[in-house]
Amino acid sequence: MAGLTLAQAEEKLFQWLAIDTDLQNGQTVRFGERMLTRADSLEVRNNIEYWNQKCQQLGEVYQGRKRSRTVMPLW
């Protein structure tokens, strides 16, 4: 996603966490035009993991820590 900010990613993460909490309490959740139930919990967990990773990546960029790798030949 081009131009994604940390705040936007955190907002998405919080939305998915709230959906997960509601599903654990046995509620059906409307997300856009979809109705999510406990049967969709794997999809919800995958989205939580995805947005958590995005938040971590963007947080590292904002803190100035970028990943770099050095490749050296083994001759």
mmCIF file of the N, C-alpha and C atoms, coordinates in Angstrom:
data_MODEL
# 
_entry.id   MODEL 
# 
loop_
_atom_site.group_PDB 
_atom_site.id 
_atom_site.type_symbol 
_atom_site.label_atom_id 
_atom_site.label_alt_id 
_atom_site.label_comp_id 
_atom_site.label_asym_id 
_atom_site.label_entity_id 
_atom_site.label_seq_id 
_atom_site.pdbx_PDB_ins_code 
_atom_site.Cartn_x 
_atom_site.Cartn_y 
_atom_site.Cartn_z 
_atom_site.occupancy 
_atom_site.B_iso_or_equiv 
_atom_site.pdbx_formal_charge 
_atom_site.auth_seq_id 
_atom_site.auth_comp_id 
_atom_site.auth_asym_id 
_atom_site.auth_atom_id 
_atom_site.pdbx_PDB_model_num 
ATOM 1   N N  . MET A 1 1  ? 0.840   -1.180  0.000  1.00 0.00 ? 1  MET A N  1 
ATOM 2   C CA . MET A 1 1  ? 0.000   0.000   0.000  1.00 0.00 ? 1  MET A CA 1 
ATOM 3   C C  . MET A 1 1  ? 0.881   1.237   0.000  1.00 0.00 ? 1  MET A C  1 
ATOM 4   N N  . ALA A 1 2  ? 0.744   2.001   -0.997 1.00 0.00 ? 2  ALA A N  1 
ATOM 5   C CA . ALA A 1 2  ? 1.551   3.209   -1.107 1.00 0.00 ? 2  ALA A CA 1 
ATOM 6   C C  . ALA A 1 2  ? 1.002   4.280   -0.186 1.00 0.00 ? 2  ALA A C  1 
ATOM 7   N N  . GLY A 1 3  ? 1.879   4.931   0.516  1.00 0.00 ? 3  GLY A N  1 
ATOM 8   C CA . GLY A 1 3  ? 1.470   6.048   1.358  1.00 0.00 ? 3  GLY A CA 1 
ATOM 9   C C  . GLY A 1 3  ? 0.800   5.652   2.653  1.00 0.00 ? 3  GLY A C  1 
ATOM 10  N N  . LEU A 1 4  ? 0.918   4.410   3.068  1.00 0.00 ? 4  LEU A N  1 
ATOM 11  C CA . LEU A 1 4  ? 0.322   3.959   4.319  1.00 0.00 ? 4  LEU A CA 1 
ATOM 12  C C  . LEU A 1 4  ? 1.109   4.525   5.492  1.00 0.00 ? 4  LEU A C  1 
ATOM 13  N N  . THR A 1 5  ? 0.406   5.121   6.441  1.00 0.00 ? 5  THR A N  1 
ATOM 14  C CA . THR A 1 5  ? 1.071   5.677   7.616  1.00 0.00 ? 5  THR A CA 1 
ATOM 15  C C  . THR A 1 5  ? 0.923   4.725   8.793  1.00 0.00 ? 5  THR A C  1 
ATOM 16  N N  . LEU A 1 6  ? 1.740   4.924   9.794  1.00 0.00 ? 6  LEU A N  1 
ATOM 17  C CA . LEU A 1 6  ? 1.672   4.115   11.004 1.00 0.00 ? 6  LEU A CA 1 
ATOM 18  C C  . LEU A 1 6  ? 0.307   4.276   11.668 1.00 0.00 ? 6  LEU A C  1 
ATOM 19  N N  . ALA A 1 7  ? -0.216  5.479   11.694 1.00 0.00 ? 7  ALA A N  1 
ATOM 20  C CA . ALA A 1 7  ? -1.518  5.720   12.316 1.00 0.00 ? 7  ALA A CA 1 
ATOM 21  C C  . ALA A 1 7  ? -2.626  4.946   11.599 1.00 0.00 ? 7  ALA A C  1 
ATOM 22  N N  . GLN A 1 8  ? -2.575  4.895   10.282 1.00 0.00 ? 8  GLN A N  1 
ATOM 23  C CA . GLN A 1 8  ? -3.577  4.151   9.518  1.00 0.00 ? 8  GLN A CA 1 
ATOM 24  C C  . GLN A 1 8  ? -3.471  2.651   9.796  1.00 0.00 ? 8  GLN A C  1 
ATOM 25  N N  . ALA A 1 9  ? -2.251  2.155   9.833  1.00 0.00 ? 9  ALA A N  1 
ATOM 26  C CA . ALA A 1 9  ? -2.045  0.735   10.102 1.00 0.00 ? 9  ALA A CA 1 
ATOM 27  C C  . ALA A 1 9  ? -2.509  0.380   11.512 1.00 0.00 ? 9  ALA A C  1 
ATOM 28  N N  . GLU A 1 10 ? -2.221  1.242   12.478 1.00 0.00 ? 10 GLU A N  1 
ATOM 29  C CA . GLU A 1 10 ? -2.669  0.996   13.851 1.00 0.00 ? 10 GLU A CA 1 
ATOM 30  C C  . GLU A 1 10 ? -4.189  1.010   13.945 1.00 0.00 ? 10 GLU A C  1 
ATOM 31  N N  . GLU A 1 11 ? -4.831  1.903   13.199 1.00 0.00 ? 11 GLU A N  1 
ATOM 32  C CA . GLU A 1 11 ? -6.294  1.964   13.200 1.00 0.00 ? 11 GLU A CA 1 
ATOM 33  C C  . GLU A 1 11 ? -6.882  0.650   12.677 1.00 0.00 ? 11 GLU A C  1 
ATOM 34  N N  . LYS A 1 12 ? -6.317  0.127   11.594 1.00 0.00 ? 12 LYS A N  1 
ATOM 35  C CA . LYS A 1 12 ? -6.777  -1.149  11.055 1.00 0.00 ? 12 LYS A CA 1 
ATOM 36  C C  . LYS A 1 12 ? -6.549  -2.280  12.056 1.00 0.00 ? 12 LYS A C  1 
ATOM 37  N N  . LEU A 1 13 ? -5.383  -2.276  12.708 1.00 0.00 ? 13 LEU A N  1 
ATOM 38  C CA . LEU A 1 13 ? -5.086  -3.300  13.708 1.00 0.00 ? 13 LEU A CA 1 
ATOM 39  C C  . LEU A 1 13 ? -6.109  -3.245  14.840 1.00 0.00 ? 13 LEU A C  1 
ATOM 40  N N  . PHE A 1 14 ? -6.417  -2.054  15.333 1.00 0.00 ? 14 PHE A N  1 
ATOM 41  C CA . PHE A 1 14 ? -7.391  -1.907  16.419 1.00 0.00 ? 14 PHE A CA 1 
ATOM 42  C C  . PHE A 1 14 ? -8.775  -2.363  15.977 1.00 0.00 ? 14 PHE A C  1 
ATOM 43  N N  . GLN A 1 15 ? -9.148  -2.115  14.718 1.00 0.00 ? 15 GLN A N  1 
ATOM 44  C CA . GLN A 1 15 ? -10.437 -2.576  14.210 1.00 0.00 ? 15 GLN A CA 1 
ATOM 45  C C  . GLN A 1 15 ? -10.515 -4.093  14.231 1.00 0.00 ? 15 GLN A C  1 
ATOM 46  N N  . TRP A 1 16 ? -9.458  -4.755  13.755 1.00 0.00 ? 16 TRP A N  1 
ATOM 47  C CA . TRP A 1 16 ? -9.459  -6.215  13.725 1.00 0.00 ? 16 TRP A CA 1 
ATOM 48  C C  . TRP A 1 16 ? -9.416  -6.803  15.131 1.00 0.00 ? 16 TRP A C  1 
ATOM 49  N N  . LEU A 1 17 ? -8.715  -6.151  16.054 1.00 0.00 ? 17 LEU A N  1 
ATOM 50  C CA . LEU A 1 17 ? -8.704  -6.621  17.437 1.00 0.00 ? 17 LEU A CA 1 
ATOM 51  C C  . LEU A 1 17 ? -10.090 -6.512  18.062 1.00 0.00 ? 17 LEU A C  1 
ATOM 52  N N  . ALA A 1 18 ? -10.802 -5.436  17.764 1.00 0.00 ? 18 ALA A N  1 
ATOM 53  C CA . ALA A 1 18 ? -12.158 -5.264  18.281 1.00 0.00 ? 18 ALA A CA 1 
ATOM 54  C C  . ALA A 1 18 ? -13.091 -6.325  17.699 1.00 0.00 ? 18 ALA A C  1 
ATOM 55  N N  . ILE A 1 19 ? -12.931 -6.619  16.417 1.00 0.00 ? 19 ILE A N  1 
ATOM 56  C CA . ILE A 1 19 ? -13.744 -7.665  15.790 1.00 0.00 ? 19 ILE A CA 1 
ATOM 57  C C  . ILE A 1 19 ? -13.465 -9.003  16.453 1.00 0.00 ? 19 ILE A C  1 
ATOM 58  N N  . ASP A 1 20 ? -12.196 -9.302  16.698 1.00 0.00 ? 20 ASP A N  1 
ATOM 59  C CA . ASP A 1 20 ? -11.825 -10.561 17.347 1.00 0.00 ? 20 ASP A CA 1 
ATOM 60  C C  . ASP A 1 20 ? -12.455 -10.662 18.736 1.00 0.00 ? 20 ASP A C  1 
ATOM 61  N N  . THR A 1 21 ? -12.418 -9.583  19.486 1.00 0.00 ? 21 THR A N  1 
ATOM 62  C CA . THR A 1 21 ? -13.017 -9.576  20.826 1.00 0.00 ? 21 THR A CA 1 
ATOM 63  C C  . THR A 1 21 ? -14.520 -9.831  20.760 1.00 0.00 ? 21 THR A C  1 
ATOM 64  N N  . ASP A 1 22 ? -15.188 -9.179  19.827 1.00 0.00 ? 22 ASP A N  1 
ATOM 65  C CA . ASP A 1 22 ? -16.630 -9.371  19.673 1.00 0.00 ? 22 ASP A CA 1 
ATOM 66  C C  . ASP A 1 22 ? -16.960 -10.810 19.281 1.00 0.00 ? 22 ASP A C  1 
ATOM 67  N N  . LEU A 1 23 ? -16.167 -11.384 18.391 1.00 0.00 ? 23 LEU A N  1 
ATOM 68  C CA . LEU A 1 23 ? -16.412 -12.762 17.972 1.00 0.00 ? 23 LEU A CA 1 
ATOM 69  C C  . LEU A 1 23 ? -16.191 -13.729 19.127 1.00 0.00 ? 23 LEU A C  1 
ATOM 70  N N  . GLN A 1 24 ? -15.201 -13.462 19.959 1.00 0.00 ? 24 GLN A N  1 
ATOM 71  C CA . GLN A 1 24 ? -14.962 -14.324 21.113 1.00 0.00 ? 24 GLN A CA 1 
ATOM 72  C C  . GLN A 1 24 ? -16.112 -14.262 22.108 1.00 0.00 ? 24 GLN A C  1 
ATOM 73  N N  . ASN A 1 25 ? -16.804 -13.147 22.130 1.00 0.00 ? 25 ASN A N  1 
ATOM 74  C CA . ASN A 1 25 ? -17.962 -12.993 23.016 1.00 0.00 ? 25 ASN A CA 1 
ATOM 75  C C  . ASN A 1 25 ? -19.237 -13.536 22.383 1.00 0.00 ? 25 ASN A C  1 
ATOM 76  N N  . GLY A 1 26 ? -19.103 -14.183 21.226 1.00 0.00 ? 26 GLY A N  1 
ATOM 77  C CA . GLY A 1 26 ? -20.238 -14.817 20.577 1.00 0.00 ? 26 GLY A CA 1 
ATOM 78  C C  . GLY A 1 26 ? -21.087 -13.899 19.728 1.00 0.00 ? 26 GLY A C  1 
ATOM 79  N N  . GLN A 1 27 ? -20.605 -12.716 19.454 1.00 0.00 ? 27 GLN A N  1 
ATOM 80  C CA . GLN A 1 27 ? -21.376 -11.772 18.657 1.00 0.00 ? 27 GLN A CA 1 
ATOM 81  C C  . GLN A 1 27 ? -21.060 -11.940 17.174 1.00 0.00 ? 27 GLN A C  1 
ATOM 82  N N  . THR A 1 28 ? -21.991 -11.550 16.351 1.00 0.00 ? 28 THR A N  1 
ATOM 83  C CA . THR A 1 28 ? -21.773 -11.467 14.912 1.00 0.00 ? 28 THR A CA 1 
ATOM 84  C C  . THR A 1 28 ? -21.402 -10.023 14.603 1.00 0.00 ? 28 THR A C  1 
ATOM 85  N N  . VAL A 1 29 ? -20.381 -9.849  13.773 1.00 0.00 ? 29 VAL A N  1 
ATOM 86  C CA . VAL A 1 29 ? -19.860 -8.512  13.505 1.00 0.00 ? 29 VAL A CA 1 
ATOM 87  C C  . VAL A 1 29 ? -20.055 -8.175  12.035 1.00 0.00 ? 29 VAL A C  1 
ATOM 88  N N  . ARG A 1 30 ? -20.551 -6.989  11.785 1.00 0.00 ? 30 ARG A N  1 
ATOM 89  C CA . ARG A 1 30 ? -20.678 -6.497  10.415 1.00 0.00 ? 30 ARG A CA 1 
ATOM 90  C C  . ARG A 1 30 ? -19.417 -5.699  10.082 1.00 0.00 ? 30 ARG A C  1 
ATOM 91  N N  . PHE A 1 31 ? -18.731 -6.111  9.021  1.00 0.00 ? 31 PHE A N  1 
ATOM 92  C CA . PHE A 1 31 ? -17.506 -5.447  8.582  1.00 0.00 ? 31 PHE A CA 1 
ATOM 93  C C  . PHE A 1 31 ? -17.692 -5.079  7.124  1.00 0.00 ? 31 PHE A C  1 
ATOM 94  N N  . GLY A 1 32 ? -17.970 -3.812  6.869  1.00 0.00 ? 32 GLY A N  1 
ATOM 95  C CA . GLY A 1 32 ? -18.314 -3.396  5.515  1.00 0.00 ? 32 GLY A CA 1 
ATOM 96  C C  . GLY A 1 32 ? -19.652 -4.012  5.160  1.00 0.00 ? 32 GLY A C  1 
ATOM 97  N N  . GLU A 1 33 ? -19.670 -4.781  4.094  1.00 0.00 ? 33 GLU A N  1 
ATOM 98  C CA . GLU A 1 33 ? -20.896 -5.454  3.691  1.00 0.00 ? 33 GLU A CA 1 
ATOM 99  C C  . GLU A 1 33 ? -20.922 -6.908  4.131  1.00 0.00 ? 33 GLU A C  1 
ATOM 100 N N  . ARG A 1 34 ? -19.887 -7.329  4.845  1.00 0.00 ? 34 ARG A N  1 
ATOM 101 C CA . ARG A 1 34 ? -19.776 -8.729  5.280  1.00 0.00 ? 34 ARG A CA 1 
ATOM 102 C C  . ARG A 1 34 ? -20.253 -8.896  6.708  1.00 0.00 ? 34 ARG A C  1 
ATOM 103 N N  . MET A 1 35 ? -20.765 -10.080 6.989  1.00 0.00 ? 35 MET A N  1 
ATOM 104 C CA . MET A 1 35 ? -21.103 -10.465 8.355  1.00 0.00 ? 35 MET A CA 1 
ATOM 105 C C  . MET A 1 35 ? -20.072 -11.509 8.775  1.00 0.00 ? 35 MET A C  1 
ATOM 106 N N  . LEU A 1 36 ? -19.345 -11.214 9.839  1.00 0.00 ? 36 LEU A N  1 
ATOM 107 C CA . LEU A 1 36 ? -18.325 -12.133 10.322 1.00 0.00 ? 36 LEU A CA 1 
ATOM 108 C C  . LEU A 1 36 ? -18.855 -12.887 11.534 1.00 0.00 ? 36 LEU A C  1 
ATOM 109 N N  . THR A 1 37 ? -18.571 -14.186 11.572 1.00 0.00 ? 37 THR A N  1 
ATOM 110 C CA . THR A 1 37 ? -18.969 -15.030 12.693 1.00 0.00 ? 37 THR A CA 1 
ATOM 111 C C  . THR A 1 37 ? -17.727 -15.741 13.224 1.00 0.00 ? 37 THR A C  1 
ATOM 112 N N  . ARG A 1 38 ? -17.921 -16.583 14.213 1.00 0.00 ? 38 ARG A N  1 
ATOM 113 C CA . ARG A 1 38 ? -16.787 -17.341 14.751 1.00 0.00 ? 38 ARG A CA 1 
ATOM 114 C C  . ARG A 1 38 ? -16.113 -18.192 13.687 1.00 0.00 ? 38 ARG A C  1 
ATOM 115 N N  . ALA A 1 39 ? -16.856 -18.591 12.686 1.00 0.00 ? 39 ALA A N  1 
ATOM 116 C CA . ALA A 1 39 ? -16.287 -19.389 11.595 1.00 0.00 ? 39 ALA A CA 1 
ATOM 117 C C  . ALA A 1 39 ? -15.220 -18.603 10.827 1.00 0.00 ? 39 ALA A C  1 
ATOM 118 N N  . ASP A 1 40 ? -15.267 -17.287 10.910 1.00 0.00 ? 40 ASP A N  1 
ATOM 119 C CA . ASP A 1 40 ? -14.296 -16.428 10.220 1.00 0.00 ? 40 ASP A CA 1 
ATOM 120 C C  . ASP A 1 40 ? -13.118 -16.059 11.115 1.00 0.00 ? 40 ASP A C  1 
ATOM 121 N N  . SER A 1 41 ? -12.986 -16.704 12.267 1.00 0.00 ? 41 SER A N  1 
ATOM 122 C CA . SER A 1 41 ? -11.952 -16.302 13.222 1.00 0.00 ? 41 SER A CA 1 
ATOM 123 C C  . SER A 1 41 ? -10.536 -16.483 12.671 1.00 0.00 ? 41 SER A C  1 
ATOM 124 N N  . LEU A 1 42 ? -10.313 -17.490 11.824 1.00 0.00 ? 42 LEU A N  1 
ATOM 125 C CA . LEU A 1 42 ? -8.977  -17.664 11.233 1.00 0.00 ? 42 LEU A CA 1 
ATOM 126 C C  . LEU A 1 42 ? -8.625  -16.474 10.345 1.00 0.00 ? 42 LEU A C  1 
ATOM 127 N N  . GLU A 1 43 ? -9.577  -16.020 9.550  1.00 0.00 ? 43 GLU A N  1 
ATOM 128 C CA . GLU A 1 43 ? -9.355  -14.841 8.706  1.00 0.00 ? 43 GLU A CA 1 
ATOM 129 C C  . GLU A 1 43 ? -9.078  -13.606 9.563  1.00 0.00 ? 43 GLU A C  1 
ATOM 130 N N  . VAL A 1 44 ? -9.804  -13.474 10.650 1.00 0.00 ? 44 VAL A N  1 
ATOM 131 C CA . VAL A 1 44 ? -9.604  -12.338 11.553 1.00 0.00 ? 44 VAL A CA 1 
ATOM 132 C C  . VAL A 1 44 ? -8.211  -12.393 12.149 1.00 0.00 ? 44 VAL A C  1 
ATOM 133 N N  . ARG A 1 45 ? -7.793  -13.560 12.617 1.00 0.00 ? 45 ARG A N  1 
ATOM 134 C CA . ARG A 1 45 ? -6.446  -13.700 13.198 1.00 0.00 ? 45 ARG A CA 1 
ATOM 135 C C  . ARG A 1 45 ? -5.360  -13.408 12.167 1.00 0.00 ? 45 ARG A C  1 
ATOM 136 N N  . ASN A 1 46 ? -5.565  -13.851 10.938 1.00 0.00 ? 46 ASN A N  1 
ATOM 137 C CA . ASN A 1 46 ? -4.587  -13.563 9.876  1.00 0.00 ? 46 ASN A CA 1 
ATOM 138 C C  . ASN A 1 46 ? -4.486  -12.064 9.618  1.00 0.00 ? 46 ASN A C  1 
ATOM 139 N N  . ASN A 1 47 ? -5.608  -11.370 9.655  1.00 0.00 ? 47 ASN A N  1 
ATOM 140 C CA . ASN A 1 47 ? -5.587  -9.920  9.473  1.00 0.00 ? 47 ASN A CA 1 
ATOM 141 C C  . ASN A 1 47 ? -4.917  -9.223  10.646 1.00 0.00 ? 47 ASN A C  1 
ATOM 142 N N  . ILE A 1 48 ? -5.111  -9.725  11.846 1.00 0.00 ? 48 ILE A N  1 
ATOM 143 C CA . ILE A 1 48 ? -4.433  -9.153  13.015 1.00 0.00 ? 48 ILE A CA 1 
ATOM 144 C C  . ILE A 1 48 ? -2.925  -9.300  12.858 1.00 0.00 ? 48 ILE A C  1 
ATOM 145 N N  . GLU A 1 49 ? -2.473  -10.483 12.463 1.00 0.00 ? 49 GLU A N  1 
ATOM 146 C CA . GLU A 1 49 ? -1.034  -10.699 12.263 1.00 0.00 ? 49 GLU A CA 1 
ATOM 147 C C  . GLU A 1 49 ? -0.488  -9.793  11.161 1.00 0.00 ? 49 GLU A C  1 
ATOM 148 N N  . TYR A 1 50 ? -1.234  -9.664  10.061 1.00 0.00 ? 50 TYR A N  1 
ATOM 149 C CA . TYR A 1 50 ? -0.799  -8.830  8.941  1.00 0.00 ? 50 TYR A CA 1 
ATOM 150 C C  . TYR A 1 50 ? -0.633  -7.377  9.383  1.00 0.00 ? 50 TYR A C  1 
ATOM 151 N N  . TRP A 1 51 ? -1.666  -6.822  10.037 1.00 0.00 ? 51 TRP A N  1 
ATOM 152 C CA . TRP A 1 51 ? -1.602  -5.416  10.433 1.00 0.00 ? 51 TRP A CA 1 
ATOM 153 C C  . TRP A 1 51 ? -0.606  -5.185  11.557 1.00 0.00 ? 51 TRP A C  1 
ATOM 154 N N  . ASN A 1 52 ? -0.396  -6.173  12.406 1.00 0.00 ? 52 ASN A N  1 
ATOM 155 C CA . ASN A 1 52 ? 0.628   -6.053  13.443 1.00 0.00 ? 52 ASN A CA 1 
ATOM 156 C C  . ASN A 1 52 ? 2.015   -5.960  12.804 1.00 0.00 ? 52 ASN A C  1 
ATOM 157 N N  . GLN A 1 53 ? 2.265   -6.794  11.793 1.00 0.00 ? 53 GLN A N  1 
ATOM 158 C CA . GLN A 1 53 ? 3.549   -6.729  11.088 1.00 0.00 ? 53 GLN A CA 1 
ATOM 159 C C  . GLN A 1 53 ? 3.732   -5.384  10.388 1.00 0.00 ? 53 GLN A C  1 
ATOM 160 N N  . LYS A 1 54 ? 2.657   -4.886  9.774  1.00 0.00 ? 54 LYS A N  1 
ATOM 161 C CA . LYS A 1 54 ? 2.736   -3.579  9.107  1.00 0.00 ? 54 LYS A CA 1 
ATOM 162 C C  . LYS A 1 54 ? 3.070   -2.486  10.120 1.00 0.00 ? 54 LYS A C  1 
ATOM 163 N N  . CYS A 1 55 ? 2.446   -2.540  11.281 1.00 0.00 ? 55 CYS A N  1 
ATOM 164 C CA . CYS A 1 55 ? 2.715   -1.542  12.321 1.00 0.00 ? 55 CYS A CA 1 
ATOM 165 C C  . CYS A 1 55 ? 4.173   -1.614  12.767 1.00 0.00 ? 55 CYS A C  1 
ATOM 166 N N  . GLN A 1 56 ? 4.677   -2.831  12.936 1.00 0.00 ? 56 GLN A N  1 
ATOM 167 C CA . GLN A 1 56 ? 6.074   -2.977  13.335 1.00 0.00 ? 56 GLN A CA 1 
ATOM 168 C C  . GLN A 1 56 ? 7.019   -2.458  12.267 1.00 0.00 ? 56 GLN A C  1 
ATOM 169 N N  . GLN A 1 57 ? 6.734   -2.776  11.001 1.00 0.00 ? 57 GLN A N  1 
ATOM 170 C CA . GLN A 1 57 ? 7.584   -2.294  9.903  1.00 0.00 ? 57 GLN A CA 1 
ATOM 171 C C  . GLN A 1 57 ? 7.570   -0.775  9.820  1.00 0.00 ? 57 GLN A C  1 
ATOM 172 N N  . LEU A 1 58 ? 6.392   -0.193  9.881  1.00 0.00 ? 58 LEU A N  1 
ATOM 173 C CA . LEU A 1 58 ? 6.294   1.265   9.791  1.00 0.00 ? 58 LEU A CA 1 
ATOM 174 C C  . LEU A 1 58 ? 6.907   1.930   11.016 1.00 0.00 ? 58 LEU A C  1 
ATOM 175 N N  . GLY A 1 59 ? 6.772   1.311   12.179 1.00 0.00 ? 59 GLY A N  1 
ATOM 176 C CA . GLY A 1 59 ? 7.379   1.853   13.387 1.00 0.00 ? 59 GLY A CA 1 
ATOM 177 C C  . GLY A 1 59 ? 8.891   1.880   13.285 1.00 0.00 ? 59 GLY A C  1 
ATOM 178 N N  . GLU A 1 60 ? 9.468   0.840   12.680 1.00 0.00 ? 60 GLU A N  1 
ATOM 179 C CA . GLU A 1 60 ? 10.921  0.804   12.497 1.00 0.00 ? 60 GLU A CA 1 
ATOM 180 C C  . GLU A 1 60 ? 11.375  1.888   11.530 1.00 0.00 ? 60 GLU A C  1 
ATOM 181 N N  . VAL A 1 61 ? 10.599  2.114   10.490 1.00 0.00 ? 61 VAL A N  1 
ATOM 182 C CA . VAL A 1 61 ? 10.957  3.147   9.510  1.00 0.00 ? 61 VAL A CA 1 
ATOM 183 C C  . VAL A 1 61 ? 10.911  4.520   10.165 1.00 0.00 ? 61 VAL A C  1 
ATOM 184 N N  . TYR A 1 62 ? 9.858   4.773   10.962 1.00 0.00 ? 62 TYR A N  1 
ATOM 185 C CA . TYR A 1 62 ? 9.737   6.073   11.631 1.00 0.00 ? 62 TYR A CA 1 
ATOM 186 C C  . TYR A 1 62 ? 10.832  6.282   12.670 1.00 0.00 ? 62 TYR A C  1 
ATOM 187 N N  . GLN A 1 63 ? 11.338  5.183   13.228 1.00 0.00 ? 63 GLN A N  1 
ATOM 188 C CA . GLN A 1 63 ? 12.408  5.302   14.213 1.00 0.00 ? 63 GLN A CA 1 
ATOM 189 C C  . GLN A 1 63 ? 13.781  5.306   13.566 1.00 0.00 ? 63 GLN A C  1 
ATOM 190 N N  . GLY A 1 64 ? 13.819  5.183   12.248 1.00 0.00 ? 64 GLY A N  1 
ATOM 191 C CA . GLY A 1 64 ? 15.092  5.236   11.538 1.00 0.00 ? 64 GLY A CA 1 
ATOM 192 C C  . GLY A 1 64 ? 15.790  3.901   11.434 1.00 0.00 ? 64 GLY A C  1 
ATOM 193 N N  . ARG A 1 65 ? 15.137  2.827   11.856 1.00 0.00 ? 65 ARG A N  1 
ATOM 194 C CA . ARG A 1 65 ? 15.759  1.507   11.768 1.00 0.00 ? 65 ARG A CA 1 
ATOM 195 C C  . ARG A 1 65 ? 15.225  0.788   10.544 1.00 0.00 ? 65 ARG A C  1 
ATOM 196 N N  . LYS A 1 66 ? 16.039  0.681   9.550  1.00 0.00 ? 66 LYS A N  1 
ATOM 197 C CA . LYS A 1 66 ? 15.675  -0.056  8.351  1.00 0.00 ? 66 LYS A CA 1 
ATOM 198 C C  . LYS A 1 66 ? 16.501  -1.323  8.311  1.00 0.00 ? 66 LYS A C  1 
ATOM 199 N N  . ARG A 1 67 ? 15.934  -2.331  7.728  1.00 0.00 ? 67 ARG A N  1 
ATOM 200 C CA . ARG A 1 67 ? 16.666  -3.586  7.610  1.00 0.00 ? 67 ARG A CA 1 
ATOM 201 C C  . ARG A 1 67 ? 17.610  -3.514  6.426  1.00 0.00 ? 67 ARG A C  1 
ATOM 202 N N  . SER A 1 68 ? 18.804  -3.967  6.627  1.00 0.00 ? 68 SER A N  1 
ATOM 203 C CA . SER A 1 68 ? 19.737  -4.089  5.517  1.00 0.00 ? 68 SER A CA 1 
ATOM 204 C C  . SER A 1 68 ? 20.494  -5.386  5.702  1.00 0.00 ? 68 SER A C  1 
ATOM 205 N N  . ARG A 1 69 ? 20.912  -5.955  4.616  1.00 0.00 ? 69 ARG A N  1 
ATOM 206 C CA . ARG A 1 69 ? 21.634  -7.208  4.660  1.00 0.00 ? 69 ARG A CA 1 
ATOM 207 C C  . ARG A 1 69 ? 22.910  -7.056  3.848  1.00 0.00 ? 69 ARG A C  1 
ATOM 208 N N  . THR A 1 70 ? 23.944  -7.692  4.325  1.00 0.00 ? 70 THR A N  1 
ATOM 209 C CA . THR A 1 70 ? 25.198  -7.698  3.614  1.00 0.00 ? 70 THR A CA 1 
ATOM 210 C C  . THR A 1 70 ? 25.439  -9.113  3.120  1.00 0.00 ? 70 THR A C  1 
ATOM 211 N N  . VAL A 1 71 ? 25.685  -9.245  1.834  1.00 0.00 ? 71 VAL A N  1 
ATOM 212 C CA . VAL A 1 71 ? 25.951  -10.550 1.251  1.00 0.00 ? 71 VAL A CA 1 
ATOM 213 C C  . VAL A 1 71 ? 27.415  -10.584 0.869  1.00 0.00 ? 71 VAL A C  1 
ATOM 214 N N  . MET A 1 72 ? 28.113  -11.613 1.361  1.00 0.00 ? 72 MET A N  1 
ATOM 215 C CA . MET A 1 72 ? 29.532  -11.741 1.076  1.00 0.00 ? 72 MET A CA 1 
ATOM 216 C C  . MET A 1 72 ? 29.779  -13.109 0.460  1.00 0.00 ? 72 MET A C  1 
ATOM 217 N N  . PRO A 1 73 ? 30.617  -13.165 -0.550 1.00 0.00 ? 73 PRO A N  1 
ATOM 218 C CA . PRO A 1 73 ? 30.926  -14.478 -1.136 1.00 0.00 ? 73 PRO A CA 1 
ATOM 219 C C  . PRO A 1 73 ? 31.745  -15.319 -0.162 1.00 0.00 ? 73 PRO A C  1 
ATOM 220 N N  . LEU A 1 74 ? 31.571  -16.614 -0.261 1.00 0.00 ? 74 LEU A N  1 
ATOM 221 C CA . LEU A 1 74 ? 32.297  -17.531 0.636  1.00 0.00 ? 74 LEU A CA 1 
ATOM 222 C C  . LEU A 1 74 ? 33.491  -18.175 -0.053 1.00 0.00 ? 74 LEU A C  1 
ATOM 223 N N  . TRP A 1 75 ? 34.265  -17.447 -0.870 1.00 0.00 ? 75 TRP A N  1 
ATOM 224 C CA . TRP A 1 75 ? 35.399  -18.018 -1.589 1.00 0.00 ? 75 TRP A CA 1 
ATOM 225 C C  . TRP A 1 75 ? 36.531  -18.256 -0.669 1.00 0.00 ? 75 TRP A C  1 
# 
